[in-house]
Amino acid sequence: MAEAVVSFVVERMGDLLIQKAVFLKGVRSQVERLLEELKRMQCFLKDADARQEEDERVRNWVSEIRNAAYDAEDIVDIFIRNAETKHFIFKKWMDLYKIGKEIEAIQIRIQDISKSRVTYGITNIGEATNSASQMLMKLRQSSPRIDDQGIVGLQNDTNQLVERLLRKDQRRTVVSIVGMGGIGKTTLAKKVYNDRRVVDHFQYCRAWVYVSLDCKPRDIFQRIINQISLSSECEAERTEKLQEDELRDFLHDFLMEKRYLVVFDDLWKSEDWKYVANAFPRESNGSRLLLTTRNKDVALHADPPSVPHTIQLLSANESWKLFCRTAFPGDDPESCPPELRELGEKMVGKCAGLPLAIVVLGGLLSRKKKTPTGWAKALNNIGVHLSGGKDGVDAMLNLSFIDLPPYLKSCFLYFSLFPDDHVISVRKICRLWVAEGFIPQEDGQSMEDMAEDYLNELIDRNLVQMVRMSTNERVRECRIHDLVRDFSIKKAKEERFSEIQQSIASVHSTSSSTKSRRHGIFSDFERYASNKHSTPHLRSLLFFKLDDKSCQVSRLDFVYKCFKLLRVIDFDGVEIGSMPSSFGKLIHLRYLGLSYTGLETLPTSIGNLRSLQTLDARRVKDVPNVIWKMENLRHLLVDGRTDDMPLQIDTLRNLQTLSGIRFNEWGDNNSSKLTTLQKLKIRGKFELERVKFSDSIAKLENLQSLSLDIQSLPSNRFTSKERSPFLTMNSWLHLYKMVMKGPIVRLPAAHEFPPSLTQLTLEGSQIKRDPMPILGNLPKLSTLRLRTGSYHGIIMQVSSSGFLQLKKLQISDLDQLKQIYIEKGGMPRLAQFQIIEVDCSIYGLNHLSHLHEVDVSINASRFPLIDGLEVFPGLPMWVRPLISSSDWHHTWRHTGENKGLVSSYNVGKAIEAIQIKIQDISKSQETYGIKGIGEATSSTASQRLQRLRHASPRVIEEVVVGLKEETENAVMQLVEGDERRPAVSIVGMGSIGKTTLAKKIISQVSKLTKEEAERIEGLQENELGDFLYDQLKERTYLVVLDDLWNVEDWKFLAKSVPYEMPLLCEAECWKLFCRTAIPDNDTRSCPPELKEYGEKMVKKCAGLPLAIVVLGGLLSSKNQSPTEWENVLNKLQAHFSRDKGVDAILSLSYIERPHNLRSCFLYLGLFPEDQSVRLGNTKRDRPAKFNWEIDSFKTLDIDWVVEVPTMILKMENLQHLFLLYERQDGKPL
């Protein structure tokens, strides 16, 4: 976690150097040196984090680093606060001097901490897996043996998995079992592996291997061979001597033409799977691989078409049954003494259906006396009992935590601030993460989108649970398991990350309270506010209302008085009397949550909150017109205002969400400046000119969601006979979600709606004609909600060709509706149908083959017959009530005649500073134990990438497109009658397909005999070279050398003619894309609604095969929906850069270039996409007027000048001059 803290502080202080450049100008060099020191230390912290579990010395060392990083952040934040609030120059200079000294002290402190690592014998960090993790892995190492007595449930899961393993599908299939740690993945895999049906089906070739975090491919291959190969003792000894890649190839050859089942238990990383999977033939003989993993992403990468099997938590009955079996071993497993049952049920309830927790609890109680007193004591200390021990719940969860990348650790620990069983809005927690600074700013992707990606990764890792998903398959609500929350609370407290305050007694329960950065307050709000706080460096304060009782904080003066560095305050639902003006002094505040607090008015001082990103003031009646000052505001929610004060918002250039603005205010602002706006909610009387309003919406190119709450329309809204639509919406090209509340009387025609509309909600529309014929023709509509008063008719009819893309239909509170008819062929993709308080008959549900959920909320006495439900086979039905900065400043210094002297002095000082900086860097090499620079061994990352790319001559034809002509040409060169030994070279950029082409060409024609293999084992390098020469002499041979980099390694390339690999053509690109993105479909087909997005993404790959394969693999693991593909298209570059993708391959080429070429290569990044660059010419912007110091210019390029500036004659160093000129008078230049 210290790595995450240091990484966060480095990112945060780097941002401050840019955003607060004016204030930090005098101490910039000190801050930069401090950042460099932290970055150097950062490299060691990941391994140190893992080792601190076993070694108290490491734990203290890591703690000191974390504290120093926090203190460094505090120093800079305090200085900026003082600088922005003080107006006297002398005080500012005093603060500047003080911060300079404090930063230097922190830097010396960090250097001392670094040196202490060696002094106190903390060595080998980063060299090996820590022994605590190794011990836990040893305890968890699984075998296929199983004890049925300790298993409850899982029979349905077992039958489902056995059925998948025994299907007649001959394709080699990967079946994955996914779930959180301790949920029973290994137990289920054992049941499946030992099932009699599976044993009979794979009777000759089954194997079980335990993988773990520390994946060792050679050991895995060896263990599988030992289980499936009935080899002699001599053959066994020979395989023991094989190298890793040789062992992989041996296993592959052994499994050829066999039907096998191999179980990989506890697989953690996709890259481990990619390497190991190459050992298993893809022959069509019905072979199966069974994985257990905590990470859904690993399962999807292993076999995208195969849906992972997710294990559910145990039910209350199953939990109790398992508890009794473990707490009363040998007795009747269903029995429990009556006097213990209530206590037992409470303890089992705390386990929340997690099998491991129940087994640990039952094992503990089985060793204790069966008395109410003993069990009551266990109940009071249940958290300690469940978490303790090497094989307890916390140990299991800690493995998942250690495996998290640094950027996810802070996000995960943030859940510790929320109460038990609290359902969390995804939108809210993403905004909180952004406000905290956990999410970096990257080009091409908003921080909110990246935060959502982080959340999805935590869900895929089974640390966070999804509660509700939208129809476009985005998570809307989430929560965490109770025991995961308990673990996060303990870990957050250890790391000084956060603490929860459930009672006032807990405020000073430990000394760490004074250092904690965040507080979650669940009760005793008034007492918390009145308490004397000792946490001046608190960054976040979150209040939670846990029940329906009145919760209030009458005075908020304590906030600024005690917590001047706050970034986040959330009072959501907690009553507050008034807000003091001192809140305007919280200049670091980024998130202010005031929704449903009963607050009447906001002070005008909030206009000083220039760093604020989110202002949630829903139900606040009076909002002053100072919002325009908040230049960093991203989300403004002011629904429920009753004041008449108009708000200016057109200065908010970063605004993404605007909710609660009135129509007249929208018209008064220049909305075209809101270029980043994505979600807009407008309310009130519609008194604007409709064309002007429609145009204002059309100009918002990033707008995705629009809600119009129209209280009334002007009387002249329509022309005669209502021929004109209410609004011109077909120019709203990017809008996909729309809510329309209020009267519109008549729907526009289908072609007058936004062309990309996928979600539509109508409420109070007062439509008299059946809307289904029009709405059914909207080509992309996937969600339709018709709510109260939207339709005043009696009958709705869906035609056979209507709603071809609709997945969710909600009909709510339509009092006059009596009948709904659905023709056969209509709504073919409808999956969810919600009927809320509608007394009508529905005909044709039996035609809806994809319908799997019907939600009904209706008075039972009024419930009509739904024709077709009883005859529709297998339709499940659930009946339940529905709830529903400062910018950079350029300072010009005029120094008159002394300009040269001052410049020389400044240069001298700058050179001295750089010299000191270089000396610091050199010293840090020894301090941080950086050894071996310049030696042959490459970095661990490069070694890992090279292992993943390690090629064998096997080729998988189904994922190869094109190359037919190239293969024939190369083969002709190899077999033509040239008697000399030629070298045929295949040349091309990284990832273009050189290795694939070579695989298609080569055919190995001979292998070493057993005796030859044994003889060469002990030969030295030169002896081995001589042996190879003698073997090949007088033979016709073909050898492929894949991935050759240096001419020095091969001296004969000068005699060869390289074969240049071309990029794929457009047709080949599309064919390869379809094969990888839609592997189960016809390789030439793609769903029509996805084709446009697919073609755009393939075009971005520009014919590069690896990019297309990476893209196709990514899409094959995602839902085949337009929304999902559009989301991938918008973040395409980020996907190419991740893991071991395109960037990793190209990075190898970049690393190999000499330094003089790297700058030349990087310079090409300045030019636009697809632009041809003229050689021998450096382009310049066209100058309107020369006012620079030009005596050092060497190249000048001027386009379309009317008159050549005379000062060109003064350019004594000019070597290249390009002029494109035009004389207006026609005279020569």
TAWOCOR-V829785 format. One record per backbone hydrogen bond with DSSP energy under -0.5 kcal/mol. CO is the residue of the C=O (numbers start at 1). NH is the residue of the N-H. E is the energy in kcal/mol with one decimal. If there is no record, write none. Layout:
CO&NH&E / CO&NH&E
This chain:
1&5&-2.2 / 2&6&-2.9 / 3&7&-2.5 / 4&8&-2.4 / 5&9&-2.7 / 6&10&-2.8 / 7&11&-2.2 / 8&12&-2.9 / 9&13&-3.0 / 10&14&-2.1 / 11&15&-1.9 / 12&16&-2.0 / 13&17&-1.8 / 14&18&-0.8 / 15&18&-0.7 / 15&19&-3.2 / 16&20&-2.7 / 18&21&-0.9 / 20&24&-2.1 / 21&25&-0.5 / 22&25&-0.7 / 24&27&-1.1 / 25&28&-0.8 / 27&31&-2.3 / 28&32&-2.6 / 29&33&-2.2 / 30&34&-2.1 / 31&35&-2.4 / 32&36&-2.2 / 33&37&-2.0 / 34&38&-2.2 / 35&39&-2.5 / 36&40&-2.1 / 37&41&-1.8 / 38&42&-1.8 / 39&43&-0.8 / 40&43&-0.6 / 41&44&-1.6 / 41&45&-0.6 / 42&45&-1.0 / 42&46&-0.6 / 44&48&-1.5 / 45&49&-2.8 / 46&50&-1.3 / 47&51&-2.0 / 48&52&-1.5 / 50&53&-0.8 / 51&54&-1.4 / 51&55&-1.5 / 54&56&-0.5 / 55&59&-2.2 / 56&60&-2.5 / 57&61&-2.3 / 58&62&-3.0 / 59&63&-2.1 / 60&64&-2.3 / 61&65&-1.8 / 62&66&-2.6 / 63&67&-2.6 / 64&68&-2.2 / 65&69&-2.4 / 66&70&-2.5 / 67&71&-2.6 / 68&72&-2.3 / 69&73&-2.0 / 70&74&-2.4 / 71&75&-2.4 / 72&76&-1.8 / 73&77&-2.5 / 74&78&-2.9 / 75&79&-2.1 / 76&80&-2.4 / 77&81&-2.3 / 78&82&-2.5 / 79&83&-2.9 / 80&84&-2.2 / 81&85&-1.3 / 82&86&-1.6 / 87&89&-0.5 / 88&92&-1.9 / 89&93&-2.4 / 90&94&-2.1 / 91&95&-2.5 / 92&96&-2.3 / 93&97&-2.2 / 94&98&-2.3 / 95&99&-2.9 / 96&100&-1.9 / 97&101&-1.8 / 98&102&-2.3 / 99&103&-2.8 / 100&104&-2.0 / 101&105&-2.1 / 102&106&-2.2 / 103&107&-2.4 / 104&108&-2.3 / 105&109&-2.3 / 106&110&-2.5 / 107&111&-2.3 / 108&112&-2.3 / 109&113&-2.2 / 110&114&-2.4 / 111&115&-2.4 / 112&116&-2.0 / 113&117&-0.7 / 114&117&-1.0 / 115&118&-0.9 / 115&119&-1.6 / 116&120&-2.5 / 117&122&-2.9 / 118&121&-1.6 / 121&123&-1.2 / 124&127&-1.9 / 124&128&-0.6 / 130&134&-2.0 / 131&135&-2.9 / 132&136&-2.3 / 133&137&-2.7 / 134&138&-2.3 / 135&139&-2.3 / 136&140&-2.2 / 137&141&-1.1 / 146&148&-0.6 / 147&150&-1.3 / 148&151&-1.5 / 154&158&-2.8 / 155&159&-2.6 / 156&160&-2.3 / 157&161&-2.3 / 158&162&-2.7 / 159&163&-2.3 / 160&164&-1.7 / 161&165&-2.3 / 162&166&-1.9 / 164&167&-0.6 / 170&286&-2.2 / 171&173&-0.6 / 173&175&-0.5 / 173&289&-2.2 / 175&291&-2.5 / 176&178&-0.5 / 176&309&-3.3 / 177&293&-2.3 / 178&311&-2.0 / 180&183&-1.6 / 182&356&-2.5 / 184&188&-2.2 / 185&189&-2.4 / 186&190&-2.3 / 187&191&-2.1 / 188&192&-2.3 / 189&193&-2.8 / 190&194&-2.2 / 192&195&-1.0 / 195&198&-0.5 / 195&199&-2.5 / 196&200&-2.4 / 197&201&-1.6 / 198&202&-2.4 / 200&203&-0.8 / 202&205&-1.0 / 205&261&-2.0 / 207&263&-2.5 / 209&265&-2.9 / 213&215&-1.4 / 215&217&-0.5 / 216&220&-2.0 / 217&221&-2.8 / 218&222&-2.4 / 219&223&-2.5 / 220&224&-2.2 / 221&225&-2.3 / 222&226&-2.4 / 223&227&-1.3 / 224&228&-1.9 / 225&229&-2.3 / 228&230&-0.5 / 229&231&-1.0 / 232&236&-2.4 / 233&237&-1.9 / 234&238&-1.8 / 235&239&-2.2 / 236&240&-1.5 / 237&241&-0.8 / 238&241&-0.9 / 239&242&-0.9 / 243&247&-2.9 / 244&248&-2.1 / 245&249&-2.0 / 246&250&-2.3 / 247&251&-2.4 / 248&252&-2.3 / 249&253&-2.5 / 250&254&-2.2 / 251&255&-2.0 / 252&256&-0.8 / 255&258&-2.2 / 258&260&-0.7 / 260&288&-2.7 / 261&207&-2.0 / 262&264&-0.5 / 262&290&-2.6 / 263&209&-2.7 / 263&265&-0.7 / 264&292&-2.0 / 265&211&-2.9 / 265&212&-0.6 / 266&212&-1.9 / 267&294&-0.5 / 269&273&-1.5 / 270&274&-2.5 / 271&275&-1.5 / 272&276&-2.3 / 273&277&-3.1 / 275&278&-0.8 / 276&279&-1.9 / 277&280&-1.8 / 279&281&-0.6 / 283&285&-1.8 / 287&173&-1.7 / 288&262&-1.5 / 289&175&-3.0 / 289&291&-0.5 / 290&264&-3.2 / 291&177&-2.7 / 292&267&-2.7 / 293&179&-1.2 / 294&296&-0.7 / 295&298&-0.7 / 295&299&-1.3 / 296&300&-2.3 / 297&301&-1.9 / 298&302&-1.9 / 299&303&-1.5 / 303&306&-1.5 / 305&307&-0.6 / 308&310&-0.7 / 309&178&-2.8 / 309&311&-0.5 / 315&319&-2.6 / 316&320&-2.1 / 317&321&-2.2 / 318&322&-2.4 / 319&323&-2.3 / 320&324&-2.5 / 321&325&-1.9 / 322&326&-1.6 / 323&327&-2.9 / 324&328&-1.9 / 326&329&-0.5 / 328&331&-1.5 / 332&335&-2.0 / 337&340&-1.9 / 337&341&-1.0 / 338&342&-0.6 / 340&344&-2.8 / 341&345&-2.9 / 342&346&-1.9 / 343&347&-2.0 / 344&348&-2.7 / 345&349&-2.2 / 346&350&-1.4 / 347&351&-0.8 / 348&351&-0.9 / 348&352&-0.6 / 348&353&-0.6 / 349&352&-1.0 / 351&354&-1.7 / 353&314&-2.5 / 353&355&-0.7 / 354&358&-1.9 / 355&359&-2.7 / 356&360&-2.6 / 357&361&-2.5 / 358&362&-3.1 / 359&363&-2.7 / 360&364&-2.0 / 361&365&-2.4 / 362&366&-1.9 / 363&367&-0.6 / 364&367&-1.1 / 365&368&-1.1 / 369&371&-2.0 / 371&375&-2.3 / 372&376&-2.4 / 373&377&-2.1 / 374&378&-1.9 / 375&379&-2.4 / 376&380&-2.0 / 377&381&-1.2 / 379&382&-1.3 / 381&385&-2.0 / 382&386&-2.6 / 383&387&-1.7 / 384&388&-1.9 / 386&393&-2.4 / 389&392&-1.1 / 392&396&-1.6 / 393&397&-2.6 / 394&398&-2.5 / 395&399&-1.1 / 396&400&-1.0 / 397&401&-2.1 / 398&402&-2.9 / 399&403&-1.8 / 400&404&-0.6 / 401&404&-1.1 / 405&408&-1.9 / 405&409&-1.0 / 406&409&-0.6 / 406&410&-0.9 / 408&412&-2.6 / 409&413&-2.5 / 410&414&-1.4 / 412&415&-1.6 / 413&416&-1.8 / 414&417&-1.6 / 415&418&-1.4 / 419&422&-1.5 / 422&424&-0.5 / 424&478&-2.1 / 425&429&-2.4 / 426&430&-2.2 / 427&431&-1.6 / 428&432&-2.2 / 429&433&-2.4 / 430&434&-2.1 / 431&435&-2.4 / 432&436&-2.4 / 433&437&-0.9 / 433&438&-2.1 / 433&439&-0.6 / 434&437&-0.7 / 438&440&-0.6 / 440&442&-0.6 / 442&445&-1.4 / 445&442&-0.7 / 446&450&-2.0 / 447&451&-2.4 / 448&452&-1.9 / 449&453&-1.9 / 450&454&-2.3 / 451&455&-2.2 / 452&456&-2.4 / 453&457&-2.0 / 454&458&-2.0 / 455&459&-2.2 / 456&460&-2.7 / 457&461&-1.7 / 458&463&-2.2 / 458&464&-1.1 / 459&462&-1.8 / 460&296&-3.7 / 465&479&-2.0 / 468&476&-3.2 / 468&477&-1.7 / 470&473&-1.8 / 474&470&-3.0 / 476&426&-2.6 / 477&467&-2.7 / 477&468&-1.5 / 478&424&-3.3 / 479&465&-3.2 / 481&485&-2.7 / 482&486&-2.3 / 483&487&-2.1 / 484&488&-2.5 / 485&489&-2.5 / 486&490&-2.0 / 487&491&-2.6 / 488&492&-2.7 / 489&493&-2.0 / 490&494&-2.2 / 491&495&-1.9 / 492&497&-2.5 / 492&498&-0.9 / 493&496&-1.2 / 496&517&-1.3 / 499&520&-2.1 / 500&502&-0.7 / 501&522&-2.2 / 501&523&-0.9 / 503&506&-1.5 / 504&507&-1.1 / 505&508&-0.6 / 506&509&-1.2 / 510&513&-1.3 / 511&514&-1.3 / 512&515&-1.4 / 512&516&-1.2 / 517&539&-3.6 / 517&540&-1.5 / 518&499&-2.0 / 519&521&-0.5 / 519&542&-2.5 / 520&501&-3.6 / 520&522&-0.5 / 521&544&-2.3 / 524&528&-2.6 / 525&529&-2.3 / 526&530&-1.8 / 527&531&-1.1 / 531&533&-0.8 / 535&538&-1.6 / 536&565&-0.5 / 539&567&-3.6 / 539&568&-2.0 / 540&519&-2.1 / 541&543&-0.5 / 541&570&-2.2 / 542&521&-3.3 / 544&546&-0.7 / 551&575&-3.2 / 553&577&-1.0 / 556&559&-1.4 / 556&560&-0.6 / 557&561&-1.5 / 558&562&-2.5 / 559&563&-2.6 / 563&566&-0.9 / 567&590&-3.3 / 567&591&-2.2 / 568&541&-2.1 / 569&593&-2.9 / 570&543&-3.0 / 571&574&-3.0 / 572&545&-0.6 / 573&575&-0.5 / 575&553&-2.9 / 578&580&-0.6 / 580&583&-1.6 / 581&584&-1.9 / 582&585&-2.0 / 583&586&-1.7 / 585&587&-2.2 / 586&589&-2.0 / 590&613&-2.7 / 590&614&-2.4 / 591&569&-2.3 / 592&594&-0.7 / 592&616&-2.5 / 593&571&-3.0 / 594&597&-1.0 / 595&573&-2.2 / 597&576&-1.8 / 599&621&-0.8 / 600&622&-2.2 / 603&606&-1.6 / 604&607&-1.7 / 605&608&-2.3 / 606&609&-1.9 / 608&610&-2.2 / 609&612&-1.2 / 610&632&-0.8 / 613&634&-3.3 / 613&635&-2.5 / 614&592&-2.3 / 614&616&-0.5 / 615&617&-0.9 / 615&637&-2.6 / 616&594&-3.2 / 617&620&-1.9 / 618&596&-1.7 / 619&621&-0.6 / 621&623&-0.6 / 621&642&-1.8 / 621&643&-1.6 / 622&602&-1.8 / 622&624&-0.5 / 624&626&-2.2 / 624&627&-0.6 / 626&629&-1.8 / 627&630&-2.1 / 629&631&-1.9 / 630&633&-1.8 / 634&656&-3.4 / 634&657&-2.1 / 635&615&-2.7 / 635&637&-0.5 / 636&638&-0.5 / 636&659&-2.5 / 637&617&-2.8 / 638&641&-1.0 / 639&619&-3.4 / 644&646&-0.5 / 647&649&-0.6 / 649&652&-1.7 / 651&653&-1.6 / 652&655&-1.3 / 656&678&-2.8 / 656&679&-2.6 / 657&636&-2.7 / 658&681&-2.5 / 659&638&-3.3 / 661&683&-2.1 / 662&666&-2.4 / 663&667&-2.1 / 664&668&-1.4 / 665&669&-1.1 / 669&671&-1.5 / 670&673&-1.8 / 671&674&-1.8 / 673&675&-2.0 / 674&677&-1.3 / 678&704&-2.9 / 678&705&-2.3 / 679&658&-2.4 / 680&707&-2.6 / 681&660&-1.7 / 681&661&-1.1 / 682&709&-3.1 / 683&663&-1.8 / 684&711&-2.1 / 684&712&-0.5 / 685&687&-1.2 / 686&714&-0.6 / 688&690&-0.5 / 689&693&-2.3 / 690&694&-2.7 / 691&695&-2.4 / 692&696&-2.0 / 693&697&-1.7 / 694&698&-2.1 / 695&699&-1.5 / 697&700&-1.5 / 699&701&-1.4 / 700&703&-1.3 / 704&736&-2.1 / 704&737&-2.2 / 705&680&-2.4 / 706&739&-2.5 / 707&682&-2.8 / 707&709&-0.6 / 708&710&-0.8 / 708&741&-3.4 / 709&684&-1.2 / 709&711&-0.7 / 712&686&-2.3 / 714&717&-1.2 / 719&722&-1.8 / 720&723&-1.1 / 727&729&-1.1 / 729&732&-2.1 / 731&733&-1.6 / 732&735&-0.7 / 736&758&-2.7 / 736&759&-2.4 / 737&706&-2.1 / 738&761&-2.1 / 739&708&-3.1 / 739&741&-0.5 / 740&763&-2.2 / 741&710&-2.9 / 744&746&-4.1 / 745&768&-0.7 / 749&752&-1.8 / 750&753&-1.3 / 752&729&-0.9 / 754&757&-1.6 / 758&782&-3.0 / 758&783&-2.3 / 759&738&-2.0 / 760&785&-2.4 / 761&740&-2.9 / 762&787&-3.0 / 763&742&-2.4 / 765&744&-2.0 / 765&745&-1.8 / 767&792&-3.2 / 771&774&-0.5 / 771&775&-2.7 / 772&776&-2.7 / 774&777&-1.6 / 775&778&-1.7 / 776&803&-2.2 / 777&779&-0.6 / 778&781&-0.9 / 782&807&-2.9 / 782&808&-2.1 / 783&760&-2.1 / 784&810&-2.7 / 785&762&-2.6 / 785&787&-0.7 / 786&812&-2.8 / 787&790&-2.3 / 788&764&-2.5 / 789&766&-2.7 / 790&767&-1.8 / 794&818&-3.1 / 794&819&-1.8 / 796&821&-2.5 / 797&799&-0.6 / 798&823&-2.5 / 799&802&-1.4 / 802&827&-2.6 / 803&806&-0.6 / 807&831&-2.5 / 807&832&-2.3 / 808&784&-2.2 / 809&834&-2.9 / 810&786&-3.0 / 811&836&-2.6 / 813&789&-0.9 / 813&815&-0.9 / 814&817&-1.0 / 818&841&-2.9 / 819&796&-2.1 / 820&843&-2.9 / 821&798&-3.2 / 821&823&-0.6 / 823&826&-2.2 / 825&828&-0.6 / 827&830&-1.4 / 831&852&-2.0 / 831&853&-1.5 / 832&809&-2.2 / 833&855&-2.5 / 834&811&-2.5 / 834&836&-0.5 / 835&837&-0.6 / 835&857&-2.7 / 836&813&-2.8 / 838&840&-1.3 / 841&820&-2.4 / 842&867&-1.2 / 843&822&-2.2 / 844&847&-1.7 / 845&848&-1.7 / 847&849&-1.3 / 848&851&-1.0 / 853&833&-2.3 / 854&856&-0.5 / 854&878&-0.8 / 855&835&-3.1 / 857&837&-3.8 / 859&862&-1.6 / 860&863&-1.2 / 865&842&-0.8 / 865&867&-0.8 / 866&869&-1.8 / 867&844&-0.5 / 867&845&-0.9 / 868&872&-1.3 / 871&873&-0.6 / 872&875&-1.2 / 874&876&-0.7 / 878&856&-0.5 / 878&880&-0.6 / 881&883&-0.5 / 882&884&-0.9 / 885&887&-1.1 / 889&891&-0.6 / 890&892&-0.6 / 891&893&-0.5 / 892&894&-0.6 / 893&895&-0.6 / 895&898&-1.5 / 896&899&-1.4 / 897&900&-0.5 / 898&902&-2.6 / 899&903&-2.5 / 900&904&-2.3 / 901&905&-2.2 / 902&906&-2.5 / 903&907&-2.5 / 904&908&-2.5 / 905&909&-2.4 / 906&910&-2.5 / 907&911&-2.7 / 908&912&-2.3 / 909&913&-2.3 / 910&914&-2.2 / 911&915&-2.5 / 912&916&-2.3 / 913&917&-2.1 / 914&918&-2.6 / 915&919&-2.1 / 916&920&-2.4 / 917&921&-2.2 / 918&922&-2.4 / 919&923&-2.6 / 920&924&-2.1 / 921&925&-0.8 / 922&925&-0.9 / 922&926&-0.7 / 923&926&-0.7 / 923&927&-2.0 / 924&928&-2.6 / 925&930&-3.1 / 926&929&-1.3 / 929&931&-0.9 / 932&935&-1.9 / 939&943&-2.7 / 940&944&-2.6 / 941&945&-2.3 / 942&946&-2.8 / 943&947&-2.1 / 944&948&-2.1 / 945&949&-2.0 / 946&950&-0.6 / 947&950&-0.7 / 955&957&-0.8 / 956&959&-1.5 / 957&960&-1.9 / 963&967&-2.6 / 964&968&-2.2 / 965&969&-2.4 / 966&970&-2.4 / 967&971&-2.5 / 968&972&-2.1 / 969&973&-1.8 / 970&974&-1.6 / 971&975&-2.0 / 972&976&-1.3 / 980&982&-1.0 / 982&984&-0.5 / 983&985&-0.6 / 985&987&-0.6 / 985&1059&-4.5 / 987&1061&-3.7 / 989&992&-1.6 / 991&1106&-2.1 / 993&997&-2.1 / 994&998&-2.3 / 995&999&-2.3 / 996&1000&-1.7 / 997&1001&-1.3 / 998&1002&-2.5 / 1009&1013&-2.2 / 1010&1014&-2.0 / 1011&1015&-2.0 / 1012&1016&-1.9 / 1013&1017&-0.5 / 1014&1017&-0.6 / 1015&1018&-0.6 / 1016&1019&-1.2 / 1020&1024&-2.9 / 1021&1025&-2.0 / 1022&1026&-2.1 / 1023&1027&-2.5 / 1024&1028&-2.4 / 1025&1029&-2.1 / 1026&1030&-2.4 / 1027&1031&-2.1 / 1028&1032&-1.9 / 1029&1033&-1.5 / 1032&1035&-2.0 / 1035&1037&-0.7 / 1039&1041&-0.6 / 1040&1042&-0.8 / 1046&1049&-0.8 / 1047&1050&-1.3 / 1050&1053&-0.7 / 1052&1055&-1.3 / 1053&1056&-1.6 / 1056&1058&-0.7 / 1057&985&-0.5 / 1058&1060&-0.8 / 1059&987&-3.1 / 1065&1069&-2.5 / 1066&1070&-2.1 / 1067&1071&-2.1 / 1068&1072&-2.5 / 1069&1073&-2.5 / 1070&1074&-2.4 / 1071&1075&-1.9 / 1072&1076&-1.7 / 1073&1077&-3.1 / 1074&1078&-1.9 / 1078&1081&-1.4 / 1082&1085&-2.4 / 1087&1090&-2.0 / 1087&1091&-1.2 / 1088&1092&-0.6 / 1090&1094&-2.7 / 1091&1095&-2.8 / 1092&1096&-1.7 / 1093&1097&-2.1 / 1094&1098&-2.6 / 1095&1099&-2.1 / 1096&1100&-1.4 / 1097&1101&-0.9 / 1098&1101&-0.7 / 1098&1102&-0.6 / 1098&1103&-0.6 / 1099&1102&-1.3 / 1101&1104&-1.8 / 1103&1064&-2.4 / 1103&1105&-0.7 / 1104&1108&-1.8 / 1105&1109&-2.6 / 1106&1110&-2.9 / 1107&1111&-2.4 / 1108&1112&-3.0 / 1109&1113&-2.8 / 1110&1114&-2.0 / 1111&1115&-2.4 / 1112&1116&-2.2 / 1113&1117&-0.8 / 1114&1117&-0.9 / 1115&1118&-1.5 / 1119&1121&-2.1 / 1121&1125&-2.3 / 1122&1126&-2.5 / 1123&1127&-2.0 / 1124&1128&-2.0 / 1125&1129&-2.4 / 1126&1130&-2.0 / 1127&1131&-0.9 / 1128&1131&-0.6 / 1129&1132&-1.1 / 1131&1135&-1.7 / 1132&1136&-2.0 / 1133&1137&-1.5 / 1134&1138&-0.8 / 1135&1138&-0.5 / 1136&1142&-0.6 / 1136&1143&-1.2 / 1138&1141&-1.5 / 1141&1145&-1.6 / 1142&1146&-2.6 / 1143&1147&-2.2 / 1144&1148&-1.0 / 1145&1148&-0.7 / 1145&1149&-1.0 / 1146&1150&-2.0 / 1147&1151&-2.9 / 1148&1152&-1.7 / 1149&1153&-0.8 / 1150&1153&-0.9 / 1154&1157&-1.3 / 1154&1158&-1.2 / 1155&1159&-1.1 / 1156&1160&-0.6 / 1157&1161&-2.6 / 1158&1162&-2.8 / 1159&1163&-1.8 / 1160&1164&-0.7 / 1161&1164&-1.2 / 1162&1165&-1.5 / 1163&1166&-1.8 / 1164&1167&-1.4 / 1168&1171&-1.5 / 1172&1174&-0.5 / 1174&1177&-0.8 / 1177&1179&-0.6 / 1185&1187&-0.6 / 1188&1190&-0.9 / 1190&1193&-1.6 / 1191&1213&-0.5 / 1194&1215&-2.9 / 1194&1216&-2.2 / 1196&1218&-2.8 / 1198&1220&-2.3 / 1201&1222&-2.3 / 1205&1208&-1.5 / 1206&1209&-1.8 / 1207&1210&-1.4 / 1208&1211&-1.7 / 1210&1212&-1.8 / 1211&1214&-1.3 / 1216&1196&-2.4 / 1218&1198&-2.9 / 1219&1221&-0.5 / 1220&1200&-1.0 / 1220&1201&-1.5 / 1222&1224&-0.5 / 1223&1226&-0.8
